[in-house]
Amino acid sequence: MKVDLEKFRDQGYLIVENAVPPDQLQDLRLSVELMVDGEKARDARGLWR
């Protein structure tokens, strides 16, 4: 894998294509969605203020 360090330094992130096998994407998306929803619920209750 070739990494453009200059782009990483400028943007602060990398895009790694095909890092997650296609058959695992739906499960990963659901897991992330559940985590985000949980954080939003906590924030709405004022637990992060």
C-alpha positions as CSV (number, residue, x, y, z in Angstrom):
1,M,0.0,0.0,0.0
2,K,1.3,3.4,-1.0
3,V,0.7,6.2,1.5
4,D,1.0,9.9,0.5
5,L,2.5,11.3,3.7
6,E,2.2,14.9,2.6
7,K,-1.5,14.5,1.9
8,F,-1.9,12.9,5.3
9,R,-0.1,15.7,7.0
10,D,-2.2,18.3,5.2
11,Q,-5.6,16.6,5.6
12,G,-5.0,14.7,8.8
13,Y,-6.6,11.4,7.6
14,L,-6.1,8.6,5.1
15,I,-8.5,6.9,2.9
16,V,-7.8,3.2,2.8
17,E,-9.7,1.6,-0.1
18,N,-11.0,-2.0,0.3
19,A,-9.9,-2.1,4.0
20,V,-13.2,-3.8,4.9
21,P,-14.4,-6.8,2.9
22,P,-17.7,-6.0,1.1
23,D,-19.5,-8.8,2.9
24,Q,-18.7,-7.1,6.3
25,L,-19.7,-3.5,5.4
26,Q,-23.4,-3.8,6.3
27,D,-22.6,-5.1,9.8
28,L,-19.9,-2.4,10.3
29,R,-22.3,0.4,9.2
30,L,-25.0,-0.9,11.6
31,S,-22.4,-1.0,14.5
32,V,-21.3,2.6,13.8
33,E,-24.8,3.8,13.5
34,L,-25.7,2.3,16.9
35,M,-22.6,3.9,18.5
36,V,-23.4,7.3,17.0
37,D,-27.1,7.1,18.1
38,G,-25.9,6.2,21.6
39,E,-23.6,9.2,21.8
40,K,-26.4,11.5,20.5
41,A,-28.8,10.2,23.2
42,R,-26.2,10.8,25.9
43,D,-25.5,14.3,24.6
44,A,-29.3,15.0,24.5
45,R,-29.5,14.1,28.2
46,G,-26.6,16.5,28.9
47,L,-24.2,13.8,30.0
48,W,-21.3,15.3,28.0
49,R,-21.8,18.9,29.1
